[in-house]
Amino acid sequence: MPDGLAEATQRLSVKQLRIVAAIEDHGSIREAADSLNITQPTATKALKEAERILGVMLFTRTNRGVLPTQYGTALSRRARLVLAELRHAGEEIRDLNEGFGGRVVVGTLLAASARLLPEAIAHLRRERPKVTVSVVEGTNDILIPALRLGDLDLVVGRLPEFRGREGMHQEVLYDEVTCLIVRPGHPLLSSTDITLADTLAWDFILPPPETTLRRQLEHAFHDAGLQVPPIVMESVSVLTNWRLTARTDSISVWPYQVVRQAVLDGRLMRLPITLPKASGTVGVTTRAGATPSPVTVALIAGLRTIAARIVDETNETDGSDLA
């Protein structure tokens, strides 16, 4: 056995790292082999060789598949980061060879999904017409772990307040106001001096509990001495929430930029209720210490450009629609 595991890991091949990560993902050597377009004996041989080099058991064989040992979990986590860096290196070389190509995988939260990210992607595509952009929608509890593993290059949306910040770099782009939205003709719109307590008579469409927006909204109700409103539905789907709001008397909760144009056009209506505790910052999250690929750098530059426009528009208003 080598003098130490640290030295032993340097003898592992990229192929072995890829196979180890795939086996943990699938919980099966056969399925891992299929995903990599290799034979099962080839995958088994590579795994056994990796275990021989390290002198530890990476997976435990069971009747229901294979389970990673603590060593297998540790190696798989690091393997994904190594593979992500190699992918970035390949993209950078391709960029240099082909000119302004490459691929970026971006996770998006609700606040960025309607305007910030789409306009930034359009900006990127004008500069790099050969680029490929993959968008993954989700919540921070799903996207941040994927970012840590190197499955995502960046996450765009409302920044997490406390949880999930370790090992991450956050860049604030702008402050986002949260608003309560209803359909035109909603009974609450005929009332005067609407308060937060008045909304409790109606069903709400809320983001899931694991989202930053949901936690901030709960703080707003608690600070007002109120219980969190009853829930008709939990969803981060823009289209679903939009349709439900437009066709029912439910109240939905939105980052203002997501519904801004619909409010200006009169397709949706904003309740005149201020939710300072539910407002927050929108920005970009990346892995701290990681070197982003050129196309990731270009996308972040586009996000800054669009964010600057949003800030300018906000500053130009008289504040009546953003209170």
C-alpha positions in Angstrom: 0.0 0.0 0.0 1.3 3.6 -0.7 2.7 5.7 2.1 -0.6 7.5 2.4 -4.1 7.8 0.9 -3.3 11.3 -0.3 -0.5 9.9 -2.5 -2.6 6.9 -3.5 -5.5 9.1 -4.9 -3.0 10.6 -7.4 -2.7 7.2 -9.0 -6.4 7.1 -9.8 -7.4 7.7 -13.4 -10.1 10.0 -14.7 -12.0 7.0 -15.9 -12.0 5.5 -12.4 -13.2 8.8 -10.9 -16.0 8.9 -13.5 -17.0 5.3 -12.7 -17.0 5.8 -9.0 -19.2 8.9 -9.2 -21.6 7.1 -11.6 -21.9 4.1 -9.3 -22.9 6.3 -6.4 -25.4 8.2 -8.6 -27.1 5.0 -9.8 -26.6 2.7 -6.8 -25.8 0.0 -9.4 -22.7 -1.0 -11.2 -24.7 -2.2 -14.2 -26.7 1.1 -14.5 -23.5 3.1 -14.0 -21.8 1.2 -16.8 -24.8 1.8 -19.1 -24.8 5.5 -18.3 -21.1 5.7 -19.4 -21.6 3.4 -22.4 -19.2 0.8 -21.1 -19.6 -2.9 -20.1 -20.4 -4.0 -16.6 -17.2 -6.1 -16.4 -15.2 -3.0 -17.4 -16.8 -0.9 -14.6 -16.3 -3.7 -12.1 -12.7 -4.0 -13.0 -12.1 -0.3 -12.7 -13.8 -0.1 -9.3 -11.7 -3.1 -8.0 -8.5 -1.5 -9.2 -9.5 1.8 -7.5 -10.1 0.0 -4.3 -6.8 -1.8 -4.6 -4.9 1.4 -5.1 -6.5 3.1 -2.1 -6.6 0.0 0.1 -10.1 0.7 1.2 -13.6 -0.6 0.3 -15.5 2.1 -1.6 -18.8 0.3 -2.0 -20.7 -2.4 -0.1 -22.4 -5.0 -2.3 -26.0 -5.8 -1.3 -28.9 -7.7 -2.8 -30.5 -4.3 -3.7 -27.4 -2.9 -5.4 -24.3 -1.1 -4.0 -24.0 1.4 -1.2 -21.1 3.8 -0.8 -18.9 3.4 2.3 -17.7 6.6 4.0 -14.6 6.3 1.7 -16.8 6.0 -1.4 -18.9 9.0 -0.4 -15.8 11.1 0.1 -14.2 10.1 -3.1 -17.4 10.5 -5.1 -17.8 14.1 -3.8 -14.3 15.0 -4.8 -14.4 13.2 -8.1 -17.4 15.3 -9.2 -15.4 18.5 -8.5 -12.4 17.2 -10.4 -14.6 16.1 -13.4 -16.3 19.5 -13.3 -12.9 21.3 -13.5 -11.9 19.1 -16.4 -15.1 19.9 -18.2 -14.4 23.6 -17.7 -10.9 23.1 -19.1 -12.3 21.3 -22.1 -14.8 24.1 -22.7 -12.1 26.8 -22.4 -9.9 24.9 -24.9 -12.9 24.6 -27.2 -13.6 28.3 -26.8 -10.1 29.1 -27.9 -10.3 26.8 -30.8 -13.8 27.6 -32.1 -14.3 31.1 -30.7 -17.1 32.0 -28.3 -18.6 28.5 -27.9 -18.9 26.5 -24.7 -21.6 25.4 -22.4 -22.9 26.7 -19.1 -25.4 25.0 -16.7 -27.3 27.5 -14.5 -29.7 26.9 -11.7 -32.5 29.4 -11.4 -34.8 30.4 -8.6 -38.2 32.1 -9.0 -37.0 35.6 -8.7 -34.6 35.3 -11.7 -36.7 33.0 -13.9 -39.0 35.6 -15.6 -36.7 38.4 -16.6 -33.2 38.5 -15.2 -32.0 35.2 -16.5 -33.9 35.1 -19.8 -32.6 38.6 -20.8 -29.1 37.7 -19.6 -29.1 34.5 -21.8 -30.3 36.5 -24.8 -27.5 39.0 -24.1 -25.0 36.1 -23.9 -26.3 34.5 -27.1 -25.8 37.7 -29.0 -22.1 37.7 -28.0 -21.6 34.0 -28.3 -24.1 32.5 -30.8 -22.5 29.0 -30.5 -22.9 28.8 -26.7 -25.2 26.1 -25.1 -27.1 27.1 -22.0 -28.8 24.5 -19.8 -31.3 25.9 -17.2 -32.3 23.9 -14.1 -35.2 25.3 -12.1 -35.5 24.5 -8.4 -35.1 25.8 -4.8 -31.9 26.5 -2.9 -32.0 23.2 -1.0 -31.7 21.4 -4.4 -29.6 23.8 -6.4 -26.9 24.7 -3.9 -25.9 21.1 -3.3 -25.8 20.6 -7.1 -23.5 23.6 -7.3 -21.2 22.2 -4.6 -20.9 19.0 -6.6 -20.0 20.8 -9.8 -23.3 19.8 -11.6 -24.2 23.5 -11.9 -21.8 26.4 -12.8 -23.9 29.1 -11.0 -27.2 29.7 -9.3 -29.2 32.9 -9.9 -32.1 34.2 -7.8 -32.8 35.3 -4.3 -29.8 34.7 -2.1 -30.0 32.4 0.8 -29.9 34.3 4.1 -27.9 31.9 6.3 -28.1 28.2 5.3 -26.0 26.9 2.4 -23.5 29.8 2.3 -20.5 27.7 3.4 -18.0 27.4 0.5 -20.1 29.6 -1.7 -19.4 33.1 -3.1 -22.4 35.4 -3.4 -22.7 38.5 -5.5 -25.6 40.9 -4.9 -27.2 42.2 -8.1 -30.2 44.2 -6.8 -32.8 44.4 -4.0 -36.1 42.7 -4.8 -39.5 43.7 -3.5 -42.0 41.0 -2.6 -45.7 41.7 -3.4 -49.1 40.1 -3.0 -50.9 39.6 -6.3 -54.5 39.0 -7.1 -56.7 38.9 -10.3 -58.4 42.0 -11.6 -61.8 42.4 -9.9 -60.7 40.5 -6.7 -63.0 41.5 -3.8 -60.1 42.8 -1.7 -59.5 45.5 -4.4 -62.8 47.1 -3.5 -61.8 47.6 0.1 -60.0 50.6 1.5 -57.1 50.5 3.9 -56.3 46.8 3.3 -54.1 45.3 6.0 -52.2 42.1 6.1 -54.8 40.6 8.5 -57.5 41.1 5.8 -55.7 38.7 3.5 -56.2 35.8 5.9 -59.7 35.3 4.7 -58.4 34.1 1.4 -56.4 31.1 0.2 -52.8 31.7 -0.6 -50.4 30.2 -3.2 -47.0 30.1 -1.5 -43.5 28.9 -2.4 -42.4 25.8 -0.5 -41.1 26.1 3.1 -37.4 25.4 2.1 -37.3 28.6 0.0 -35.8 31.9 1.2 -38.9 33.7 0.0 -41.3 31.5 2.1 -39.2 32.0 5.3 -39.1 35.8 4.7 -42.9 35.9 4.2 -43.4 33.9 7.4 -41.3 36.5 9.3 -43.5 39.3 7.9 -46.7 37.6 9.2 -45.1 36.7 12.5 -43.9 40.3 13.0 -47.4 41.5 12.4 -48.7 39.2 15.1 -50.4 36.9 12.6 -50.3 33.2 11.7 -48.9 32.1 8.4 -51.9 32.1 6.0 -53.7 28.9 5.0 -52.3 27.3 1.9 -54.2 26.2 -1.2 -51.0 25.2 -2.9 -47.2 25.2 -2.6 -45.5 25.8 -5.9 -42.5 27.6 -7.6 -44.0 27.1 -11.1 -44.5 30.6 -12.7 -47.0 29.4 -15.2 -49.1 27.4 -12.7 -49.1 30.2 -10.1 -50.0 32.8 -12.7 -53.0 30.8 -14.0 -54.3 30.0 -10.6 -54.0 33.7 -9.5 -55.8 34.9 -12.7 -58.6 32.4 -12.5 -59.3 32.1 -8.8 -59.6 34.4 -5.8 -56.3 33.1 -4.3 -53.6 35.4 -3.3 -50.1 34.7 -4.7 -46.7 35.9 -3.5 -44.2 37.1 -6.1 -40.8 38.8 -6.5 -41.9 42.1 -8.2 -39.8 41.6 -11.3 -41.5 38.4 -12.1 -44.9 40.0 -12.4 -43.9 43.6 -13.2 -45.1 43.7 -16.8 -48.4 41.9 -16.0 -49.1 44.5 -13.3 -48.3 47.4 -15.6 -50.5 45.9 -18.2 -53.4 45.4 -15.8 -53.5 41.6 -16.3 -52.7 41.1 -12.6 -53.2 43.5 -9.7 -50.9 44.2 -6.7 -52.4 44.6 -3.3 -51.4 47.9 -1.6 -49.6 46.1 1.3 -46.0 46.6 2.1 -43.9 43.5 3.0 -40.5 44.8 4.0 -39.6 41.7 6.0 -40.3 39.6 2.9 -38.1 41.5 0.5 -34.5 40.4 -0.1 -31.5 40.5 -2.4 -31.2 38.8 -5.8 -27.8 37.7 -7.0 -25.4 35.1 -8.3 -24.0 32.2 -6.3 -20.8 30.4 -7.4 -18.4 28.0 -5.7 -15.8 29.8 -3.7 -12.2 29.3 -5.0 -13.4 27.7 -8.2 -12.2 29.2 -11.5 -15.3 29.7 -13.7 -15.2 28.8 -17.4 -15.1 31.7 -19.9 -18.8 31.2 -20.9 -19.8 31.3 -17.2 -17.9 34.6 -16.8 -19.7 35.9 -19.8 -23.1 34.9 -18.5 -22.4 36.6 -15.1 -21.4 39.8 -17.0 -24.7 39.6 -18.8 -26.6 39.2 -15.5 -24.8 42.3 -14.2 -25.9 44.3 -17.3 -29.6 43.3 -17.0 -29.5 43.9 -13.2 -28.2 47.4 -13.8 -31.2 48.1 -16.0 -33.6 46.8 -13.4 -32.0 49.1 -10.8 -32.2 52.1 -13.1 -35.9 51.4 -13.8 -36.6 51.1 -10.1 -34.8 54.4 -9.4 -36.7 56.1 -12.1 -40.1 55.3 -10.6 -41.8 57.5 -8.1 -41.9 54.5 -5.7 -45.7 54.3 -5.8 -45.7 50.9 -7.5 -42.8 49.5 -5.5 -43.7 50.6 -2.0 
